[in-house]
Amino acid sequence: MTSAERDTAGKWRRYIMIGAPVTTVRTPPLLEAYLAEKGVAATVETRHVEPDALRDFIRDVYADARIDGLMVTMPHKKPLLPLLFAVSDVADRAGGVNAVKRNAEGLLVGAHFDGIGLTRALQTAGADLGAARILLCGLGGAGLAIAQALAARGCKRLAVFDTDTALRDRIAEALAVEAIASPETGPHDILINATPLGMASGDPSPFPQALVEKARFVADIVADPPKTQLAALAAETGTPLITGRDMVHGQVGPIGDWLVSDDLQQDID
């Protein structure tokens, strides 16, 4: 039975958002509301799952056909990848997933939407991604997804930085973008922080004030609420700030559409 046939039959869809912790997640009510607008009845629960319990949890999800999929937050995005039957090309290149669904055969497949979420948030704020000089700092799972989405959106002037220089150079070559030696070089129209800096109290900004002052937009995906040093610099300089919350809003629609489709691949442009 296809996804559309199940919905027509009046089946309530059940999704679970997992993480450790899941106390500040925003996705569940947003996704429920989006699916309701599309005529899909669904609930999105939250579940705290410790890292050492993830494998057993996924085994239980496989066995329970009443669970239609998962939303995934830290620290499970990367460890979940090998536990799934298949993942989208974006998720494979990013090395992690943040959404999972049960396919027509009852198998769990995953995708990664942080990239499209951030690019949509930037465009909603008025950024011209095709023409802007963009510096993306951090090439972990979210950063890799963002880099792919920027390339798909036609960004011609993207520079990337990561403290792992081998990773930085490999990604720059694969996407045909510039690899820079320091996040303090510039100027850039858009600064994107996809590093962990800001997750802990007292973390410094990944970008100096001089760069923030000259930027037209700053994106700090860990700033929810915006209490990081980078967010403070953006406020001091009057630079528009795109936060992790904005990224979540940007990806709810694409996630919802993917969940109720029968496709594995995801749109990133």
N, C-alpha and C positions, 0 to 999 in steps of 0.2 A: 504494500500500500504506500503510495507517495505521500509527501508532506501535505500537499493540497487535499488529497482524499481523506487523510486523518483529520484535518481541520474541519472539512465539510461534515464529517461524521460526528462532529461535536466534541472531539477529544480535547480535554484540557492538557496543555503542554506543561511540563514540569522541568525547571532548570534549577541548578544549584551553583551559587558562587562560592568558590573555595579560596582560602588563603590562610596566612598565619602572620598577623591577625586579619580579621575581616570587619573590624569595628568602624572603619571610616569609609567604606566603599559606597559609591554613589550609583553604581550601575543598576542594581535590582529594580528600584521603582521606575527609573527612566526606561528600562527595557520593557517592563510590564506595560507601561503606558504606550510606548511605541507599538508594541505588538497588538495592543487593544485597538489602536487607531487603524491597524491593518486588518482588523477582524479576527485576530488570533487570540484565543483565550489562553493565558499563560500565567504561571506563578514563578517567581525567582526567589528561592530561599538563599540564606547564607549559612555557610558551614565552616567552622574553624577546623582545619586539617593540618596536623603537625607534619613536618617533612618526612619523618620516619614512618608515618602512617599512610603516605600517599599511595603506595603500591597496593595496599590492601583496600583502600578506599576505591581506587579505580577498578579493582577486581569486583567489588560489590556493585559498582555502577554498571559494569558490563552485564552483570547477572540480573539487574533490575530494569526490565524494559519500560517501566513507568517513568524513568528518568530520561528525558529527551536530550539533555546536554548540560554543559558546564560553562560558567564564566570563571576565568582564572586570573588571580593576582599573585603578587609575590608571597612566598618564594618558589612557587610551583610552575612558573611559565616554562623554564628550561627542563627541569626534571620530568615533567609530564610528557615531553616530546617522544621518548622511546616507548612509552606505555600505550601509545595510540596506534591504530591500524594504519592511518595515513594522515598526512598534513598537506596544507596548501604549499605552493612554491614559495610564497612570501614567508610563511612560518618556517619552512625548511632553511631558507637562507638566513632568517633572523635567529634561528636556533632556539625557538620557543613558541608557545601558543598562549592566547588569552581568551579563546572561545573554542568550545568543543560541541559537536552534535552527533547524534546517533543517525547513521545513514540508513538507507532502505533495507540493507542486509542486517541491521542491528549492531553494526560495528561503530566504534568511536573514531571520529576524524576531527582534526583541529585546524585552526587558522589564527592569524595574528593581525589585529586591527589598530594598533597604536599609531602606525604610520599614517593611514588615511584619516584617523581621528585628529592628529595634529595638523596635517595639511589643510583639512577642512576648517579647523579652528582659525588657522592663520588667514585663510582666504575670507572667512567671515569677518575677521578684524580689518580686512582691506589690503592684505599683503598681495603683491604681484609676484608670485613665485617664479614665473618665467624670467623676469628681468632682474630680480633682487640678487644681491651678493649675500650668500647665506653661509654661516659658519655653524656646523653641527659638531658639538663636543660630546663625545661618548658614543661608542659603537658596541654596546651590549645589545641585548635582544630588542629593546625598544628603539635604541639608536639605529640598529640595522633595519628595522621595519620603517623608521622615519626616512632613512636614506633612500630606501627603495621607492617609497611613496613620492619623495621629492623628485627623484629621477623620472618617475612615471608622469608627474605633473609638468614635465618640461623644464625643470630648473637647469639653467645653463651655467650658472656661476656658483656652484656648490663647493665648499671646502670642508674637509673632515679632519677631526683631531681625536686621537686616543692615546693614552699613555702606553698602550700596547702598540708599538710602532709597526710590528709585522702585520698585525690585524689592520691597522690604519692604511698601510700601503696596499694590502691585498684588496680591501674594499674600494679604495680610491681607483685602483686599476680596473676592478670589475665594473664599476659604475662610470668610469671615465671622468672622474672628478679630481679636484686638487687635494693632495695630502699636505697639511701644514705641520710645521715642527713645534708650534706653540699656540695656545689659545689666546695669546696676548697680541697677535698680529692682526692687522686690520687696515682700514675700517671695513665693517660689514653692515648691510642693511638689516639683516635678521640674525640674531644670535639664538641658538637653540641649545639648552642644557639637557642632555640625556644621560648625564653621569649621575652617580649616587650623591654627589655633593649637594647638600641641603637636606638630606634625610635625617642627619644627626644635628643636634643643637650645637652651634658654634662652627659648623662647616663654612669654609670661605666660599666666595663666589668663584665660579670657574672662569669668569671674564672680569678684567679690570674695569674700573669706573670709566676710563677714557673711551673704551669700546662701547660701553653701555650708553654713554652720552651721545655718541654718534649714530647709534642704531635707530632704525625706525620701529622695530618690534623686538621684543625679547620673549622667548618661550622657555619656561622653566617647568618641566613636566613633573617635578616632585613637589611643586609648590601648591599644596592644597590642604589647608588654606595657605595663602602666600606669605610665609614667614621666613623664607630663606634670605640669605645675604644678597643673592642676585635679585630677588623680588624687592628688597629694600632699596637697592641701587636703582632699579627701574622706577620706583616710586619717587626717589629723590631727584632723578633726572627728568621725570615726566615721560618716560618711554613706555608705550603701551605694553602690558604684560599679558601673555597667554599662559594659562596655568594648566596643571594636570586635570583640574576639573573641566576646563574647556576642551581638553583632549578627549575626556570621557564623553562629553556631550557630542563631540564630532563623530564618534565611532558607534554610537548607539544604533543609528539607522542602518549603517552597513552591516553591523553584527546581526540585527534583527532580520534583515533581508536574507542574509546568508543562512541563518538558523532554519528558516522555513523553506529554503530552496533545497533542491536535490543535488546541487553542485558542490564539489570539493574546493575548486579554486574560488578566489575572492577578487572583487574589484578593488584596485588601489588607485585608480585615477578618476 
